[in-house]
Amino acid sequence: MSTTTIRLPDELKARVAEAAAQAGTTSHNFILEAIAEKADAAERRADFHTEADRRYAEFLKTGESIPWDDMRRYLEDRLAGKPATRPSARKLDRHG
């Protein structure tokens, strides 16, 4: 395990110490967990954007999509525990 030095303003250091104490852990562990959570969030955000770009490229290639009314009805039925058939993608009529 490598060592990295960070300089914390006194106010932030005190906040971290207080939060760590309330969480029942050390300041060191609290900081490690915070960094890991931030890295996880950044990775999830990057994955989300990659998937969104992939889906948009697929839409541009095929012109197919699921109309919101169809998807909403499907999701509402699923939430209500009703039998629901997953809607299919199709070319949308852009004029009506």
Backbone torsions as a table, in degrees:
resi	resn	phi	psi	omega
1	MET	NA	132.1	179.8
2	SER	-90.1	167.1	179.7
3	THR	-113.3	135.2	175.2
4	THR	-127.1	134.2	179.0
5	THR	-100.5	131.5	173.5
6	ILE	-124.6	146.9	177.2
7	ARG	-104.2	122.9	180.0
8	LEU	-108.9	136.3	171.4
9	PRO	-59.3	148.0	-176.7
10	ASP	-54.6	-40.1	-178.7
11	GLU	-63.8	-42.7	179.5
12	LEU	-68.1	-39.8	178.4
13	LYS	-59.6	-41.3	179.0
14	ALA	-67.2	-40.3	178.3
15	ARG	-63.3	-42.3	178.7
16	VAL	-63.1	-45.0	180.0
17	ALA	-60.1	-43.7	179.9
18	GLU	-65.8	-45.8	179.9
19	ALA	-63.9	-40.7	178.9
20	ALA	-63.2	-44.3	179.3
21	ALA	-60.4	-43.1	179.2
22	GLN	-65.8	-30.6	178.8
23	ALA	-84.4	-6.2	178.9
24	GLY	74.9	33.9	-179.6
25	THR	-138.6	-179.7	178.6
26	THR	-89.5	161.0	175.9
27	SER	-59.5	-42.0	-179.7
28	HIS	-57.4	-50.8	-179.2
29	ASN	-65.1	-38.5	178.7
30	PHE	-59.9	-44.5	179.7
31	ILE	-65.4	-43.3	177.9
32	LEU	-59.2	-44.6	179.6
33	GLU	-64.7	-39.1	179.5
34	ALA	-63.9	-42.4	179.1
35	ILE	-65.5	-42.6	178.9
36	ALA	-62.8	-42.6	178.4
37	GLU	-62.3	-41.9	-179.9
38	LYS	-65.6	-42.0	178.4
39	ALA	-64.6	-42.2	177.5
40	ASP	-60.1	-44.6	-179.7
41	ALA	-62.7	-41.6	179.2
42	ALA	-64.7	-40.1	178.5
43	GLU	-66.0	-42.6	178.1
44	ARG	-63.3	-40.8	178.9
45	ARG	-62.5	-43.7	179.1
46	ALA	-64.0	-43.1	177.6
47	ASP	-61.4	-41.3	178.9
48	PHE	-60.2	-46.4	-179.4
49	HIS	-66.1	-38.2	177.4
50	THR	-62.7	-44.9	179.4
51	GLU	-66.4	-40.6	178.1
52	ALA	-62.1	-43.2	177.9
53	ASP	-62.3	-41.7	179.1
54	ARG	-62.4	-45.5	-178.9
55	ARG	-66.9	-38.4	179.0
56	TYR	-66.0	-40.5	177.1
57	ALA	-61.9	-40.1	177.9
58	GLU	-64.1	-41.4	177.6
59	PHE	-62.2	-44.3	179.4
60	LEU	-63.2	-35.5	-178.9
61	LYS	-71.7	-43.6	-173.3
62	THR	-98.8	-26.8	-174.8
63	GLY	72.8	10.4	-177.5
64	GLU	-99.8	143.3	179.2
65	SER	-155.3	169.6	175.2
66	ILE	-105.4	121.9	178.6
67	PRO	-59.0	142.5	-176.5
68	TRP	-58.4	-40.5	-179.2
69	ASP	-59.5	-40.4	178.6
70	ASP	-66.3	-44.9	-178.7
71	MET	-67.4	-40.6	-179.9
72	ARG	-62.2	-45.6	178.6
73	ARG	-58.7	-44.2	178.7
74	TYR	-60.0	-47.8	-178.5
75	LEU	-66.5	-40.6	178.5
76	GLU	-63.8	-41.3	177.6
77	ASP	-62.6	-43.1	178.8
78	ARG	-62.2	-43.5	179.2
79	LEU	-63.5	-33.2	-179.8
80	ALA	-82.4	-2.3	-179.8
81	GLY	78.1	14.6	179.2
82	LYS	-85.7	155.0	173.8
83	PRO	-61.9	136.1	-177.2
84	ALA	-140.3	132.4	175.7
85	THR	-96.0	125.8	-178.7
86	ARG	-63.4	128.2	-179.2
87	PRO	-68.3	152.4	179.4
88	SER	-99.9	147.5	174.6
89	ALA	-71.7	146.2	177.3
90	ARG	-153.6	162.9	176.3
91	LYS	-67.2	131.9	-177.9
92	LEU	-90.4	145.3	174.1
93	ASP	-82.2	111.9	-175.8
94	ARG	-80.9	-5.5	-175.1
95	HIS	-109.2	4.6	-176.6
96	GLY	-161.9	NA	NA
